[in-house]
């Protein structure tokens, strides 16, 4: 996983000392698709039974093929040049992978020519953790590899576990999702798609770092990549680590402090970590912390090189299935949307699965059951999707084997009380916006001058009906910075008033008060309208309840502005407002996942 806790410790050392209601109208359902095959539509699966005796979900029907012995494969990467340093200087850049192929009667996968009926597609899980904090690439990993091998090889798929550069048995350097790493990923995908036994289609799937490599693979332009399934994956490194100029604690040291050590293991290959991207990481992280932006104005392309969504949407020619936890504060939900709708607008087949789990898979009980109140506990156990393996088999069958009807291209979304529903996209395109001017709200605690040790509590009016807040609400705050500062920093937590349960949060360095990733220093004492956007949320507030805002200088694991931690004074007048996108959805819109009792709130 992306190592957020470790990074928090490291950054502190570096800087010291200096997501189900019962009322409302039905959402649309696409009933034009015929489901005349083995898997029922998601709204009709509740009565189905699945195995739940392992750490992951299982397909409901076993395949007919055996599983061959693992093969250890080293794939040359000719794209690495002398100027890249590392293996570009020492020679022989290559990535390593473990490969499992099905055993098919009458099929010889070692032959130079393989008949069409013998050819197979490959599902690849690509990441940095083989031999680095996990099993090697030749051992099925509990992380995801064993799920893929035990579910899908029997159905005629190959499965590959691939180590990115600088990790496992791959050489060169740990490039943290840069162009060198992309070249290695493309080489592996091209190799898997061009073998005599391959049907020419490769899918990339994974979670966290391994969920970022599918986006990076899509950006590489490989003709063999047919589908990607990014789970809690990054669309870009800077896109995650910085939010409106505010940096996560790990941001400045993510490359060299967190992942760089993967390329340094005490052997003769350590010198290969002296590559272009690794060296750039030493200045690009701290410099981006100081400025909050991607350093493009300095001529540096370090962060732009590590943004893959834009290029993926331009050069990729496959399908996209985005899976993300709405309580994932390791890889935050803004990595999943608006990317979902952007991909639809670019003409891709897109599906989404957005549950109230944290940095996890849709089917891992140990992680789901450990969540705290306001962070997914209220949605458990309905978070568990024991039908997920079937869902993925349907997806892979269509996009890698051309079998069966096309899966429905929708978003399956869960609210913070556990209710699942189908939306045509996410966030929904048609919403009602509930707006409160701040002078309609009541200050119930603290002062309007926010210091590093104080906060302001604002209570908004009660809702007349049950209210479902979806997507990315916004809050605009009129803020005046100190006369001794050129910036300031704000963090807003939204909680449910009756029980102070966490609903969502927003953060901003005031140099970026207009939003986006282009900011500038302010004149001391100046006043701005901070146009803050909350992180993705899908929450239900009961009728007669309300939301409360807790405004402070920072929260979660965001580091205060390097420019100043001086006081910020807020004006709660009409220029300041809270805007909540909302949709009407009720029990008739909800579907129940398999192997669960009915929702308590829908049985009254």
N, C-alpha and C positions, 0 to 999 in steps of 0.2 A: 504494500500500500504506500501511497505517498506519505512521507513521514513528517506529520505536522507537529507532534509532541516533541520529537527529537529536535526539530528545527527551532521550536520556541526556546528550548534550553540554550541552544547554540547562539541564537540571536541575542539573548540576554547577556551571554558571555561576551559577545562581540560589541554590544553597545555600552556595557558597563565600563567605567563608572559615569561617564558623561550624562409541519403539513395536514358529517353525514346526517345530513339533515333529513327531516321528514315532511317538509312543506315545499311547495313550489311546483313549477311546471316541468314537464319531461324534456330532457335533452334529445337532440336528434339522434336517430340510429339509422345507419345505412343498411336497409333491408334488401337492397338490390343484388347483393352478393349471394350466390348459391353455395351452401356448405354441404355438398353431397360427398363427404369423405369422412375419414375416421375421427377427426377432431371436431367436437361441437363448438359453436360460437361461444365466446367467453361468458355471455349471459346465461348459458344453459349448462354449464359445467358443475354447478354446485353439488349435484348428486353423485358425481363421479368419485371413485376411490383411487388413491395413489399410495405408493409405498412412501413411508416417512420414517424408515428405520435407519437412514444414513444421514450424513451431514448435508446432503443435497437431494434435490428432487430426481425422480426417475421417469423415463418414458413409460407410457401405459402399455405399450406393446413392444416386445423384444424383437430385435432384428434377427436375421438368419445367418449372418456371417460370423466367422471367428475373428480373433484379434491376433495379428502377427507379432513377432518379436520386434522390439524397438530397434530402430536404426540410428546410428550416430552419423550425422551429416555435417560436413563443413562446406559452406558455400562461399566461393570467392566473391569479393566486392571490388571490381576493377575501377569503380567510380572514385575510390579514394586515391588522391594524387599527392605528390611530394609536398605541395603547398599546404596540405591539410595537416601535416605533421604526423605524429604517431606512426601507425603502420604504413602511412604514405611514405615515410622515410625508411623504415626498416624493411618494407615490402611484404606482400602476401596478406593484405587485409581480408578477413573472412569472418563470417558469422556462423555460429554453431546452432544446430537444432536436433532434437529428438523427434523421430517420425514413427508413428504407428499406422499401419495399413491393414485393411480387412483381409481376411483369408477367404478367397472366392474359389470355388471348385472350378478347375480348368483354366485358371488365370495365373500367368507367370509374370509377376511385376518386375522381374529382373531382366526380361527380354527387351531387346531393342525396339520391337514392334509389339504393341498390345492392342487387342481387338476392342472395338468401341464398347461392347457390353461389359468389358472388364474395367474400363477406366473409371476413376473415382475423383470426386472433388476433395479438397482439403480444408479443414477448419484449423486456423492457426491462432495460438495464444502467444503473444510476443511481449517480452518484458525484461526487466533487469534482475529479477530475483532468483533465477536458477543458480544455485551454488552461492548465492549471496543472500543469506537469510532464509533460504528454503532449500528443497531438494534440488538435485542437478536436473538438467534438461532431459535426461534419459529415464527419469523416475516420474510416474504420474503424480502430479501435484494436487494436494487437497484444495489449493487455492481455486483452480478451475480445471486443470488438465485431466484429473480423474473423472470429473463430471462429463467431460467431452469424450474421453476414451471409452468409458463404460456405457454411455448412452448412445453414441453415434457411430462408432466404428462398426458395430454389429448391423447398422443400417446402411453400410456401404460408404462411409466417409473415412478419409484419412485424417489424422490429427497430428499437428506439429506443435511442439513447445520450442520457442525460438528465443535465444538470448541476444539482446541488443549488444552493440559494441561495448567493450570494456567490462562486460559482466559474463559470468559463467565461463564457458570455454571460447567465447568470441574474443578476438583480439582488438587492437586499436584502442580508442579511448572512450570513457564514459562521456557522451556528448550531450546529455540531457535534452533529448528530443530535437536536436539541431539537424542540419542538412546531412552531416555525416551519418548520424543514426538513421535518418530517412533513407539514405542510400543503402545502408545495410538491410533495412526492412524491405525495401524494394527488391534487393537481390534475392532475399529469402522467398518473397512472394513470387517473383519471376521464376525462380528455380522450381518451386512447388507446382506452379501452373504450367510449366513447359516440359515436364518429364513425360516419357512415353506412356506411363500408366495414369497420367492425370487427364481429367476431362477439360482442363483449361480454366477451371473456376476455383478461386480461393476465397474463403471468408476469414475475416479477422475479428476476434472477439477478446474481451478482457475487461478487467476492472481496475480502476485507479490509474497507475502508470501504465499497466497493461491495457487499460481502457482508453488511453491516450494514443497508443501506437496504432489502433485502427484509423483514427483521424489522420495521423502522420502517414500511414500507408496510403490512404485515399489521396493525400496531397502529393504523393510520389508519382502518380500517373501510371502505375502498373496496369497493363491491359488485362491482367489475369485476376485482378481483385474484383469480385462480383458482389460482395456484400460486406458491410461492417456492422458490428454490434458493440459500440462503445458504452461501457457501463461505468458511471462515475468517472468519465474520462475528461481530460483537458482538451479544449479547442485551441489552446495556446497557453504558454507558461505565464507570460506577463498578464494575460487576460484573467487568470485565476489569482495570482499573487497580489495584484494591485486592483483596488476597487475605488473608482473616483479619486485616485491619487493616494489612497490609504493602503499601506502594505501589511500583509500578513507577516507575523514574526519570522517565518522561515524564508520569506521572499529573497532577501539579500544574499543568503548563503545556501540556497537550494542546490545550486550546481556543485560548488566546491566543498561546502561544509556538510551536505547531506549525502549526495550521490557520488561525489568525486571519489570517495574512499573505495567504491566498488571496483575502480580500476587500479587500486593500489593494494596488492595482496602479498607483497614481499618477494615476487619472483622476477625473472629477467624481463618480463613483459611490462613491468611498471613504467619503463621509459616511454612506452607508447601512449601513456596518458598525457604526455606533453604535446597536445594537439591544439589547434587554433581555438576551438570552442571552449576548451577547458581553461586555457590561459585567459580568454576574454571574460570568463565567468568571474574572475577575481575583481575586475573593476565594474562589470555590468550590473551586478547585484547591488553593491553599495551605492553606485551612482544613481541607479533607478530609485533607490530608497530616498536619496536626497532630493530628487526632482519629482518623483511620483509618476513619471512618464516613461516611454520606451526608448528614450535617448536618440530617436531618429534625427533630431536637430543637430546632434553632435557628429553625425555621419556613421554612427554605429548601427549595424544591422543585426546585432546579437538577439534582441528580443523579437524583431520582425521575422527573423529566421525561425524562431520558435513559436510562431503563430501559424497554425495549419488550416483553420477553418476556411478562410477565404480562398486559398489555393485548392483545397479539396473540392469546394463547390464549383470551381472553374474547370478542373481537369478530371475529376473522378467520374466514372460511368457505371455506377452500381446502386444498390439499395442501402438504406440506413435504418437501423433499429436502435434507438437511443433508450437506454435504461438508466435511471438515476433515482437515488433516494432523496426525498424532499426534506429529510432530516440529516443530510450529509453535510457536515460543516468541516470536512477535510477537503473534499472537492465540491465546492458549493454549487447549488442548483443552477446558477446563471451560466454554467458550462453546458446545460442541456437546452435551455431556452433563453433567448429567442432563436437559438440554432435550429430547433425543430421546425419553426415556421420558415426560417430562412432557407432551409433545405427544400421544403415544399415549394416555395416561391422559385427556387432554382430548377424545379422540374424533377426532383428525385422522388422515388417511392420511400415514404417515411412512416415509421411506426414509433410510438413512445410507450414506455412503461414507467410510471412515476408513483412509487409507493412511499409510505411514511417510515422508511427504514433509514439507517444512517449510512456509513461508508461500507456497504455490504452488498451481497447478492440478494435476489428476491426470495430465496428459499433457505436461508441459513438461520435456523431457530435459535442457536446460541447467541448470535448477535442481535437478532430482533427482540428476544426476551430480556435483554440487558438494558434496554433504553429507559431513560428517565421520563418523568412527567413533563409534558410540553415539548419533548424531543422524540416522540414516537410511541411512548408507553400506552397512551390512550387508544392508539390504533391497533395494538397487538392484541390477539394473535392474527387478526385479519390481514396483517402485512404479509404473512407467509403464503407464497404462491407455489403450492405443490404441483400445479399444472405447468410450471415454467419450462420444464424439460420438453413436454409435449409442444408447448408454444414455440420453442426454438426449433424442434424437429420440423414443424410445419413451415417455419421460415426458411430453414436450410433446404428442405425438400424443393421448395418453389424456386428459390434464388440460386441454388447451387446444382440442383438436379433437374430442374424444369418439371417437377412432379406436383400434381394436385392443383386445386384452385389457388389463386393468389390470396395471401392473408389480407385481412382487412387493414387498411392503412389508417389507423386511428390512434388516439392516445388513451390508454387505460390509466386513470388517475385515482388516487386515494386521498381522502381528506384526513385531517388530523384526528377525527373521531373513529376512523377505520373504514368508512364507506367507500366502496369502489364504484366507479361509473365510467362510461365511454364518452369521450369528447372527440370531435372531428379533428381538432388540433389542440395544441396547448402552448400558451394559455388560449382559452377560447377567443375567437375573433369578436364575437358580439357579447359585450358586457355592459352592465349599468354601473356608472361610477357614483359612489356615495362620497360627497365632499363635505368636509367641515372646515370652515375658517377657524383659525386658532382662537379668535376672540369669542367663538361659540363654545369653546372648551373651558375647563376650569383648572386653574393651578391648584394642586392639592398637596404639594410638598416641594421643598427646596426653593432655590432662587433662580431668577432669569439670567443671572450671571453664572456661567458654568466654569468651574475651575477643575484642576486635575483631581480634586478630592470631593467635588460636590456634583449634584445632579438636580434636575428639574422634573417634577412629575405633573403630567397634564392628563386630566380625565375628560374624555369626549362624551357627548350625549348618548343616552341609551338608544338601542335599536328597537324599532316598533315591531319588527318581525325577526325571525331567525335569519341571520345574515351569513352568506358564504363569500369569503374574501379569497380571490384567486389571482394567481400570476404575480405581478410585481407592483404593489402599491407604491405611491410616491408621497413624499412629504416635502413641502417647501418651507424653509425657515429663514426669516429675516435675521441675519446674524451680523454683529459688529465685532471686529477683532480688536485686540489690544493696541494701544498707541505705541507699544514697544515691540510689535510683531508684524511680520509680513504674511502671516497665515494663521490658521487655527484648525481645530479638529473636532468633529462631532460624531457621536454614536447615538442612535435611537433604537430602543427596544420597545416593541409593541407587545403588551400582555393583555390577557382577558381580565377585566376589572374585578369580577367576583372572586377569582381565585389566584390571580396574578400568574396564570399559566402562560408560558412563553408562546407567542404566535409568530413573531418575525423580528428582523432587525435590519438596520441600514447604517452605513458608515461613509464618512467623507472627509477628505482633506480640503479645507476651504479654498485652496488655490485652484481646485477643480469644481468650483461652485456651480458651473454650468453643466456639470456631468461630463462623461466621456473620459478620454485619456490625454487631453491637451489642457494644461493649466499654466498659470503664471503667478508670480508673487504679487501680493496685494500691497497697496499703500497702507502704512500703519494707521490704525483707527478707522479704516474704511468699512462700509456696510455692504453686504451682498445678500442675494437670495440664494440660499443653498438648496439646489434642486436634487434632493436625495431620493434614491430608488431603493426600496426594500429588496432583499434577496427573495427568491421564489418561495411562494407559500400557497397552501390550499387549506384554509381553516374555516371552522364554523363557530360563530358566536351566537349563543341562544337569544331568543326574544327577551327583551327587558334587560339584557346585559349590555356591556359596552367595552370599548378598548381604552387602555391607559398607555400613555407614552412616557418612557423614562429616558430623559435626554442627558447624556454625559459626554465627556471628552472622548472616551474610547471604550471598547468592550470586546468580547470574544477574545481573539488572539491578534487583534490589530494593534500595530505600534503607533503611538501618537506621532503627529507631524514632526519631522526633524527641524523644521523652521522654528516652531515654538509650541510650548504647552501653556502659554499665557491664557488668561481668562477670555471667554467668548460670551458676549451679552446678546440675548435673544429678545426679539419683540414679538409678542403673541397677538399682533394686530391682524388686520384683514389680509395683509401681504403674505402671511404665513398660513398654510393650509395642509390638510391631510386628505388624500384622494385614494379611495378604496374601490378597485374594480370588483364587481360582484356579479354572480349569476344565480338564477333560481333553479335549484335541483332538489328533488325529494326522494322518498323511498322508492317510488316507481322508477326512478332513474338508476337505482343502485343494483349492482349484481353482487352475488355472494360467491367468493372463491370456493373451490372444492374443499371438503372436509372441515367445514366450519359450521357452528351453530348460527342461526339468524342473528343479524345485528340487534342488540338490545333496544336501540333507539327506534327500530323499525318494527317492533313487535307489540308496542303499546296499543 
